[in-house]
Amino acid sequence: MIRHTVAFRLNHAPGSDAERDFLRAACELAKIQGVQNFECLRQTSAKNPFAFGLSMEFADADAYTFYCDHPEHVAFVQKRWIPEVAEFMELDYVTHAP
């Protein structure tokens, strides 16, 4: 299992229609085949500059690659993410067994 997460801050004013529209569009990514346990999250800590997070899981590397290469994901990144996200941090996890 791979857990894909991204924390981000938008260029839009907090609470704006543009912010809500972006988040609605981001939630459409949950419909891509292989995406599991999708969550759109509001960040609450004052310890970092990010306002939102997306979290999702994939059964394996093939499912994750399918998502990354999917035309809807690629279009979202090009048309929405790049112009509208001010700053982000992406983290991908697999279970660690000590």
C-alpha positions, 0 to 999 in steps of 0.5 A: 500500500502507498499513501500519497499525501500533499499539503498545500496553500492556494493563491486564492483568498481563504473562503473565496469562491475560487478556493471552494471551486479548486477544492471541489475540482481536487475532490474529483480526483477520487473518481480515478480508478485505483484511488482509495480512502481519498480525503480532502483535509483542512490543516489546523496547525500553526506550525506550517504555512499550508492550509489544506491537504489531500490524502489517498491510498493505492494498493501498489506502485502500479495503481499509483503510476496509473493515477499519476499518468491518468489524463484527468490527473495530468489535466488537473495538475496542468490546468489547476494545480500549477497556476493556483497552488502557491506552495506545497509539499508532497509525501508518499509513504509505505508501511515501515516495519522496524 
